[in-house]
Amino acid sequence: MSETALKKIEKLREEIRKHDYLYYVKASPVISDAEYDRLYRKLKELEKKHPEYDSPSSPTKRIGDSPLDGFRTVSHRVPMLSLDNAFSQEDILRWAESSAKKISFQEGYIVDEKIDGVGVSLTYEKGVFTLAASRGDGWSGDNITENIKTQKVIPLKLNSHEPPDIVEIRGEMFITKTELKRINSLRKKEGKNTFANPRNTCAGALKLLDPLKVARRRMNAFFYAAGAWEGSKKPSTQQGLLETLEKWGLPVDKKYEKRRRIEEVFEVFEKLQASRDSKDYETDGAVIKVNSFAEQQQLGSTSRSPRWAIAYKYKAKKEITTIINVMFSVGRTGAITPVAELEPVEVGGVTISRATLHNFDFARKISAGIGDKVEIERGGDVIPKILGVIKKSSSGEKITPPEKCPSCSGLIKKDPEGVYLRCVNISCPAQLKQHLVHYSSPGAMDIEGLGEKAAGQLVDSGLVKKISDIYSLDKESLLKLDLFAEKKALNLLSGIDKSKNCRLDNFIWALGIRQVGRHIASILADEYKDILILSSAGREELESIDEIGPVAAENIVNFFSGDQNRQVLNKLLEKGVKPVYSPGSEDLKEKTFVFTGSLERYSRKDAQFAVEKKGGKASSSVGPRTDYLVAGSSPGSKFKQAQKLGVKILSEDEFEKMILGDN
C-alpha cells in the first residue's frame, strides 16, 4: 500500500510541475484552474496521510508556515558581477576591437534583452532547488529562498535526468506591466498608495519578510547565466547554456539572437529598441556577450565587470515639465537629496510627479528653481532624473540647502571629497532602523533576535527613539508588540544585557561611522584603547595613523562632533555598556584557512578578517599547506579536495569557537 501511495504522490508532483511549467513559463495551459486546484488538493491530502514521503521539492512546499525574522547573508560561490555600460555604437566597437586582440569570436555573439528587473542567483543541488540569493554587493547577498519559492515560475526541481551536483543559475526576477496594474488596482480599493513602477515593486516584494505576502505578487523571470557548476559537463557556449536552461524548465527570454559580426549586432539592437514599448515588461537595453565560454575565459573579468559582455543601453525617455516645489529626502545612510515635485507628466507610459535633483551641487550647477521648466529623463530608475533647465521662471525661487537635518534637526556635514550633505545623527528617525540592525549584527554587538523586523517594531512603536533606548526595554513593553511572545522577549533582553560586555573594536564598528569598517575599527581600537579618547581625537591626529586617510578621519571627527551622537555615546556608557580593548593575538599564526559554502553568521570577507586578526591567513584554494577548511551549507568542490588531502574540516560553530577563543 505504501509503495502505491509513493507512486501516486510522485506522479501528482510531476503532473503539477508540468502544469506549472506550461502555465507560468510557456504561457500555454492545457487544464483549467479548477482542475489544477483539484490535483493540488489531492497531493496535499496524500502528503498529509504519508508524512514519510515528505520532499522539499514538492509543489506544496512553496510557502512557509510563518514570517521570517530577517534575511541572513550568504556568499555567492562565483561572484555576480555587474556589466559595463555602452551608450553608442562607438563604445561597442571599441569594446569589440579590444576583445579582438585576444580572441577570434569563433562562435560569434549572443544578443538579448536587458531586463529591468532584480538580479537573483538560484542554487540547485542534484536538480533540487536549495537556495536563492539576491545580488547584494556581488560577493554576497540576502538569502531570499522562502520568497523565491512562492513564485511558480521557479521550478523546485529541474527537469533533468543528470543534473549537476551543484549549479548556480543567474537571472532577473520582474513584474509585468499588467501585473503592476492589477496590484495597484487592489491597493487603490484598500486605500493604500500605489507603486511607481514594476522594478521597484518587484524589489520591494523580494525584501518582504512574510512569504505569504510575496506570494500575492505574481513575478516572472528570465534566466541567462550560470555561476558555479559542479558534477556534470557545462555547455561550451552561451547559446548552449540558454537551450539547457530551457530544457531544465527554467524561463528563458527567447528573443536572443546569434550574430557573427559586430556590425550585425547593431541591427538586433535597433529591432529590440523599436519594440520595447510593445512588451509587457520593462527593458532598458541589450546585452552583448561573447558566445564561446572558452573565449569568455580568455578575456576574463575586472573586479566588478566581465570583459566578455557589455550592456548597450537604450536612449532614455525624456519630457519637459515644471518644478512646483522642492522637498528634502533623508535616505537610510543620512544623505539629504533635493527632490522636485513636478507638474505630472507621462514618460514612457508612466506618470511622473517627482524627480531627483541628485544633490545640491547639481541643483546649483543647472541653476534650478521653483517655477522653472525642466527636462526630465526616465531611464529605469526608481526616481526619474532632472537633466537641466529649459526655461527659467521670472519669479523662480532658488533651492537653498537646509541648515539642519529635515528629519531630526541634527547636525549636517558635507561628505569629505564628496557631493552629498549628510545627517550624522545616529538616532535620526530616517536612519534609526538601519543603525539599530547594524548595531545588533554579528561582529558588532551581536544581539540575537534584533533583526530588521524586530528593529522595525521597536522603532515604529516608539519604544526605541535612539540606540541607547534598547538598554531600557523590559518584558512588559515587548509583550505588547505583535512579534514578541514571552520566550522571544526574554531571549532578546538576555542578548541585550550580554552585549554590554563587548570588545572595543566591535563597539566602534557598531556605531556605524561612515567608511569605518571592521578593519579600520580594529586599527582605531589598537591606537586609542578607549572610546572616550577616540571620540576626542582631531583630524590631523587621526590622519597620522597608518591606513587612516583624510576621508575616514573627517568622517570620524564629524560623527563625534554631533551633540546627539555624544549624548547617545554617554547614555550607552551610563547604561552599562563597557567596551574593553582586546589586543589581537597570534593564536592562529602560520595557520591557513579556506572557506566554502554559505556561512550564516559571517560574510566571506568578515570570516577572512577574523582569521587575519588572530594572525592567520585566508586562502581561496585548498592545497597541501591548508590547515583548515571552514564548511558552510552547500559546500562546493573544495570540500571534496580537503577530504582527499586530509585537511581538518570545521563547521561554522567550531570556527566561531576558535575565533572567539572558546575552545
Beta strands, then each sheet from edge to edge (+ up, - down):
strand 1: 73-75
strand 2: 85-86
strand 3: 109-115
strand 4: 118-125
strand 5: 128-134
strand 6: 140-142
strand 7: 166-174
strand 8: 220-230
strand 9: 257-259
strand 10: 283-290
strand 11: 309-313
strand 12: 317-330
strand 13: 335-347
strand 14: 350-356
strand 15: 369-370
strand 16: 373-378
strand 17: 385-391
strand 18: 397-398
strand 19: 412-414
strand 20: 421-423
strand 21: 501-503
strand 22: 578-580
strand 23: 592-596
strand 24: 617-619
strand 25: 628-631
strand 26: 648-650
sheet 1: 1+ 6-
sheet 2: 2+ 11+ 10- 3+ 9-
sheet 3: 5+ 4- 7+ 8-
sheet 4: 14+ 13- 12+ 16- 17+
sheet 5: 14+ 13- 20+ 19-
sheet 6: 15+ 18-
sheet 7: 21+ 22+
sheet 8: 24+ 23+ 25+ 26+
end
